[in-house]
Amino acid sequence: MNYKSVFTYNQTVEVARANAVLAASEETVGSLWSPFWNDREISVLFSETNVGKSILATQIAQDIASGLNSITGLQTRPRKVVYFDYELSDAQFRDRYAGAVFSDNFYRAVPFDDSIEFLTLESAFNDMVNEMENGAEVLIVDNITYLTSSINDASVMLDLLKRLKAKVKEYGVSVLLITHTPKRSQKDILTRADAAGSSYLLNFCDSAFAMGRSYLRTDCRYIKQIKNRVGEFTYTEKNVLVGVFQVVDGMLQFLPVVEQSEYVHLEPK
């Protein structure tokens, strides 16, 4: 913060008049992928395995890179997006998206074949910082549970998140971390407790949303907001965004169909 009234105390905090904070228009938080994710936020997307969070994350990356939100139809400024893909090989990505045309602002980062066994949270953090220095505005990591067996280790995760938050502030970037949901009952609604490493990730992140599987139809999914620091909650258990995956213009993506209560899509107790 470059406020005229700022001073430091032991070089650990920045102090400014509240009015100076309000007057700093460059600090205004804007929508990135409305209403789930805002500019300069660390956000978390989670779901069970094989529900489709990687498909949704790729759709989000394309939306932000192109500047057009495929869910709401809202337009935003196109941004350089770097998608760290630890899930799909290049061949698998080509098979899934054969015929698609992505924005030139959309970049994929994949590990070298001989470096896979050495991938760690630390190496991923360093790679993210390198991309920030190279002009990336949005980073998506798919997924962090692939990189560590210490997802529930407080000291490991808190260290990563604190350093990542400092870099987000320094470079003004936005970060989406994707994680798995441990095995859960389809009789219960999705909550923050369902995210792997939830007590650390969800407490420290700025926003979070989840994708659930409908009990009514095998091809039906829904998206729900879990945490939001800025703005109102649009999609809660009373009103989740329900849709299906379809190929549109060569790209597999989530297509919203209706807004319904989450309880409609749960297995009867």
Secondary structure, 3 states (H helix, E strand, C coil): CCCCCCEEECCCEEECCHHHHHHCHHHCCCEEECCCEECCCEEEEEECCCCCHHHHHHHHHHHHHHCECCCCCCECCCCCEEEEECCCCHHHHHHHCCCCCCCCCEEEECCCHHHHHHCCHHHHHHHHHHHHHCCCCEEEEECHHHCCCCCCCHHHHHHHHHHHHHHHHHHCCEEEEEEECCCCCCCCCCCHHHCCCHHHHHHHCCEEEEEEECCCCCCEEEEEEEEECCCCCCCCCCCEEEEEEEEECCEEEEEEEEEECHHHHCCCC
